[in-house]
Amino acid sequence: MSNEYLAQRVRDIPPSGIRAFFELGEGHRDTIPLGVGEPDFVTPEHVRAACIRALNEGRTKYTPNAGLQELREEIAAYLHNSFGLRYEPANEVLVTVGTSEAVDLALRAFLEPGDEVLIPAPGYIAYAPIACLHGGQVVEVKTAPEERFKLTARALAEVLTPRSKVLVVNFPNNPTGAVMTEEDWLPVAELVVRNDLIVISDEVYAELTYGARHVSIASLPGMKERTIVINGFSKAFAMTGWRIGYACGGRELIGGMLKIHQYTAMCAPVLGQIAAVESLRNGLEAKETMKAAFDERRRMFVKGLREIGLPCHEPQGAFYAFPSIAHTGLNSEHFARLLLKEAGVAVVPGHVFGTGGEGHIRCSYAVSAQLLAEALERMERFVCVLENSEAAHRSLL
């Protein structure tokens, strides 16, 4: 059947650039997958065991729309203890089907047609398409490597208009690994309040910071009431397939999102919620162990990238390196395709992450140290071939 039946806004959305390169590498057994941001760790045994017990006990029913009360209480306590955020479990915490649903619910709840959605770039690729689906006009806010890809009040002020309504932020950042300090946030928050913006803060990598403490913009004066904090269990707790996220904010904002959630998802998967409860009660030590492994890999991989001639700023969070390939003369998509074809290393071209992404590639270091070492060896050989080809080309001129 012709795609003429599809809504124009759906036809206009490009396929995921991350998934495209993931699928290119499928079927090649020797490909090293540095493209998809998924921990190589298995969900801890005690979490799986808790779910097996629950399954044997017949806990397979719907939960309350907002999520299990015990999970919402654990989330509220965790956010308070870890990041100084205070939320009422009964009406300021909503359990969602992953963080992706939380982002979708927030944008759907807040946007009117033509409202401007401000998104720092380079940034995670899902925000702009979701905003467009709900009638928003996407405006990119530039971040720069010389400023360690942080969001600045100056860059935000340059794009503000009377139609600006929602600011979507993601720190620690995917794809750059950038982290915002309280000092970084203060002038941004002042601008947000002055211009009456709503903030959607995707903090799914909040637990994965290295040498820098995570600071939520919601913790700053005047920001809690105008911020939706989104987090989940996929990254730091190695629970990608369980699809459990959550959104926290003022009761009116969360109430609006809950209305939509009731009619669309009904509730998040019950076994996933049980796993999340167990993770928060007894899984924090395992989380720290995994974080330490990511940190070790981060230092090794970034050092290796620099040594093979791929300049890379120091990522302070998440589990991505974002090296520059600009000096090779290839654009990011051409580089990524050749790297996959010739060296068997799958990465994501930087241009898919928006303005400022071109000239970079995103490499996930959420794979084993052994695979990272092998990837570096293959990339070094590939870069050497490129440089020799360029030198030969110049000698003929």
C-alpha positions in Angstrom: 0.0 0.0 0.0 1.3 3.5 -0.9 2.8 5.6 1.8 0.3 8.3 0.8 -1.8 7.1 3.7 0.9 8.1 6.1 0.6 11.5 7.8 3.0 14.0 6.2 4.8 14.6 9.6 5.6 10.9 9.7 6.9 10.8 6.2 9.1 13.8 7.0 10.9 12.1 9.9 14.2 10.5 8.9 14.9 6.9 10.1 17.2 6.7 13.1 20.8 7.2 12.2 21.9 5.1 15.1 19.8 2.1 14.1 20.8 2.5 10.5 24.5 1.8 11.3 23.5 -0.9 13.9 21.7 -2.7 11.1 24.6 -2.3 8.7 26.8 -4.2 11.1 24.3 -7.0 11.6 25.2 -10.3 10.1 28.9 -9.6 10.3 30.2 -11.8 13.1 33.6 -10.0 13.4 32.1 -6.5 13.6 33.0 -4.6 16.8 29.8 -2.8 17.8 30.6 0.7 19.2 27.4 2.1 17.8 24.6 1.4 20.2 24.6 2.7 23.7 23.8 -0.5 25.6 25.9 -1.8 28.5 27.5 -5.2 27.9 26.7 -6.2 31.5 23.8 -8.5 32.3 21.2 -7.4 34.8 22.5 -8.5 38.2 21.5 -12.0 39.3 19.6 -10.9 42.4 17.4 -8.6 40.3 16.6 -11.4 37.9 15.9 -13.7 40.8 13.4 -11.3 42.3 11.5 -11.3 39.1 11.5 -15.1 38.8 10.0 -15.2 42.3 7.4 -12.6 41.4 6.5 -14.5 38.2 6.1 -17.8 40.2 3.9 -15.9 42.6 1.7 -14.9 39.8 2.5 -11.2 39.8 1.4 -10.6 36.2 -1.4 -8.1 36.6 -1.7 -4.4 35.7 -0.2 -2.0 38.2 -1.6 1.5 39.0 -1.2 3.8 36.1 1.5 5.8 37.7 3.4 2.7 38.8 3.8 0.6 41.8 3.6 2.7 45.0 6.6 1.0 46.4 8.6 1.8 43.3 7.6 5.5 43.3 8.6 5.7 47.0 12.0 4.1 46.2 12.5 6.5 43.3 11.7 9.5 45.4 14.1 8.4 48.2 16.8 7.6 45.7 16.6 11.0 44.0 16.7 12.8 47.3 19.6 10.8 48.6 21.6 10.9 45.4 20.9 14.3 43.9 19.1 16.4 46.5 15.8 16.4 44.6 12.5 16.1 46.6 9.3 14.7 45.0 6.1 13.4 46.5 5.7 9.7 45.5 1.9 9.9 45.3 1.6 12.6 42.7 5.0 13.9 41.5 6.5 10.6 40.3 5.3 8.7 37.1 6.8 5.3 36.1 7.0 5.1 32.3 7.9 2.6 29.6 11.5 3.6 29.4 12.8 7.2 29.4 11.7 7.4 25.7 8.0 7.3 26.7 8.6 9.9 29.4 10.1 12.3 26.8 7.2 11.6 24.5 4.6 12.2 27.2 6.2 15.5 28.3 6.4 17.0 24.8 2.9 15.8 24.0 1.6 17.3 27.2 3.3 20.7 26.8 3.3 21.5 23.1 0.8 23.5 21.0 1.3 23.7 17.2 4.1 26.1 16.4 5.7 26.2 19.9 9.5 26.3 19.7 11.4 23.4 21.3 15.0 24.3 22.0 17.5 21.4 21.9 21.3 21.7 22.5 23.2 20.1 19.6 25.0 17.8 19.1 22.3 15.9 21.0 20.4 12.7 21.2 18.6 12.1 18.0 15.1 11.2 19.3 14.1 14.6 20.7 13.6 16.5 17.5 11.4 13.9 15.7 9.2 13.5 18.8 8.8 17.3 19.1 7.9 17.5 15.4 5.3 14.7 15.8 3.6 16.9 18.4 3.6 20.1 16.4 6.7 21.6 17.8 9.2 23.7 15.8 12.7 22.5 16.6 15.4 25.1 17.2 19.0 23.9 17.8 21.2 25.5 20.4 24.8 25.2 19.4 27.4 23.7 21.8 31.1 23.6 20.9 34.1 21.4 21.6 36.1 24.4 22.8 33.5 24.8 25.5 33.5 21.1 26.2 30.1 20.8 24.5 28.3 22.5 27.5 25.2 24.5 27.1 25.8 28.2 27.6 23.4 31.0 28.4 24.9 33.0 25.6 24.1 30.3 23.0 20.6 29.9 24.5 19.9 33.6 24.4 20.8 33.8 20.7 17.9 31.5 19.7 15.2 32.7 22.1 12.0 34.1 20.5 8.5 34.9 21.8 7.5 31.4 20.6 10.1 29.6 22.7 8.4 27.3 25.2 10.3 24.1 26.0 14.1 23.5 26.5 15.1 19.8 26.3 18.5 19.1 28.0 20.4 15.9 28.3 23.4 16.1 30.7 25.5 13.9 31.0 25.2 14.2 27.3 24.7 11.7 24.5 26.8 11.8 22.3 29.5 14.1 23.7 29.8 12.9 27.3 29.6 16.6 28.5 28.6 17.3 32.1 27.1 20.6 33.5 28.2 21.9 36.9 26.1 24.1 39.2 28.2 27.0 38.0 27.4 26.1 34.4 23.6 25.8 35.1 23.1 29.0 37.1 23.1 31.5 34.1 21.1 29.1 32.0 18.5 28.7 34.8 18.2 32.4 35.2 17.5 32.8 31.5 14.9 29.9 31.6 13.0 31.6 34.5 13.2 35.1 32.8 11.7 33.7 29.6 9.2 31.4 31.3 10.4 28.2 29.7 9.5 24.6 30.6 12.5 22.3 30.9 12.6 18.6 30.1 15.8 17.3 31.7 16.8 13.8 30.5 19.1 12.6 33.2 19.4 8.9 32.2 23.2 9.1 32.5 23.1 10.9 35.9 24.7 8.0 37.7 27.6 7.8 35.2 29.8 10.7 35.9 33.6 10.5 36.3 35.4 13.1 38.4 32.4 15.4 38.4 29.2 15.2 40.5 25.9 15.2 38.6 23.9 18.4 39.2 20.2 18.5 38.0 18.9 21.8 36.8 15.8 21.1 38.8 17.9 21.5 42.0 18.5 25.2 41.3 16.3 27.9 42.8 13.0 28.4 40.9 13.6 25.4 38.7 11.7 22.5 40.3 8.3 23.8 39.4 9.2 24.3 35.8 11.3 21.1 35.2 10.4 17.5 34.4 13.3 15.3 35.5 13.5 12.1 33.5 15.6 9.1 34.4 15.5 5.3 34.2 17.2 2.0 34.8 18.5 1.1 31.3 22.1 2.6 31.4 23.5 2.6 35.0 21.5 -0.5 36.1 22.1 -2.6 32.9 18.3 -2.9 32.3 17.8 -1.8 28.7 15.3 -4.5 27.8 13.2 -4.1 30.9 11.9 -0.7 29.6 11.5 1.1 32.9 11.9 4.9 33.2 10.3 7.6 35.2 9.4 11.3 35.2 9.3 13.6 38.2 7.9 17.1 38.5 5.1 19.3 39.9 1.8 17.5 40.3 0.0 19.5 37.6 2.7 18.8 35.0 3.0 15.1 36.0 -0.8 14.9 36.1 -1.1 16.0 32.5 1.5 13.4 31.4 -0.4 10.8 33.5 -3.6 11.5 31.5 -1.9 10.6 28.3 -0.1 7.6 29.8 -3.4 6.2 31.0 -4.8 6.1 27.5 -1.7 4.9 25.7 0.6 2.7 27.7 -1.8 2.0 30.7 1.2 1.1 32.9 4.8 0.1 32.6 5.6 -3.7 32.6 5.0 -5.1 36.1 8.1 -7.4 36.1 10.2 -4.4 35.0 8.9 -2.4 37.9 9.6 -5.2 40.3 13.2 -5.4 38.9 13.5 -1.6 39.4 12.4 -1.9 43.1 15.0 -4.6 43.7 17.7 -2.5 41.9 17.1 0.5 44.1 16.9 -1.5 47.3 19.8 -3.9 46.8 21.6 -3.0 43.6 23.5 0.2 44.2 26.8 -1.6 44.9 26.5 -3.4 41.5 25.8 -0.1 39.9 29.0 1.4 41.3 31.0 -1.7 40.1 29.7 -1.2 36.6 30.4 2.5 36.7 34.0 1.8 37.8 34.4 -0.5 34.8 33.1 2.2 32.4 35.5 4.7 33.9 38.5 2.4 33.3 37.4 1.8 29.7 36.8 5.5 29.2 40.3 6.4 30.2 41.9 3.7 28.1 39.8 4.3 25.0 40.1 8.1 24.9 43.8 7.8 25.4 44.0 5.3 22.6 42.0 7.5 20.2 44.3 10.4 20.8 47.4 8.2 20.3 46.1 7.0 16.9 45.5 10.5 15.7 41.8 11.1 16.5 41.5 14.2 18.7 38.9 13.7 21.4 37.8 15.9 24.2 37.5 14.3 27.7 34.0 12.9 28.2 33.0 13.4 31.9 29.8 11.4 31.8 27.7 8.7 30.0 29.7 6.1 28.0 30.5 7.7 24.7 33.6 9.2 23.1 33.1 11.8 20.4 36.4 12.1 18.5 37.0 14.5 15.7 37.7 13.0 12.2 37.7 16.4 10.5 41.4 16.2 9.6 40.9 13.1 7.5 39.0 15.1 4.9 36.0 12.7 5.0 32.6 13.6 6.2 31.3 11.6 9.2 29.0 9.3 7.2 31.7 8.4 4.7 34.2 7.8 7.4 31.8 5.6 9.4 30.8 3.6 6.3 34.4 3.0 5.3 35.4 2.2 8.9 32.7 -0.5 9.0 33.5 -1.9 5.6 37.3 -1.9 5.8 37.9 -2.3 9.5 34.8 -4.0 10.9 34.2 -1.3 13.5 30.7 0.1 13.8 30.4 3.7 15.0 27.7 6.4 14.5 28.5 9.4 12.2 28.3 12.6 14.1 26.0 14.5 11.7 23.0 12.5 12.8 23.2 14.3 16.2 22.6 17.7 14.6 24.5 20.9 14.3 28.1 20.6 15.4 28.1 16.8 15.0 29.6 16.7 11.5 33.3 16.0 11.6 32.9 13.6 14.6 31.9 10.0 15.2 30.3 8.6 18.3 31.9 5.6 19.8 30.3 3.7 22.7 32.8 2.3 25.3 30.0 0.2 26.9 31.7 -2.9 25.5 34.5 -5.0 27.0 38.0 -3.6 27.4 39.2 -6.4 25.1 36.9 -5.3 22.3 37.9 -1.7 22.8 41.6 -2.6 22.5 40.9 -4.5 19.3 38.7 -1.7 17.9 41.6 0.8 18.5 44.0 -1.5 16.7 41.7 -1.7 13.7 41.0 2.0 13.7 44.7 2.7 13.8 45.3 0.6 10.7 42.4 2.3 9.0 43.6 5.8 9.8 47.1 4.9 8.6 45.7 3.8 5.3 43.7 7.0 5.0 46.8 9.1 5.8 49.0 7.2 3.3 46.3 7.5 0.6 46.1 11.2 1.2 49.9 11.6 1.1 50.1 9.6 -2.1 47.3 11.8 -3.6 49.2 15.0 -2.6 52.4 13.7 -4.1 50.7 13.4 -7.5 49.5 17.0 -7.5 
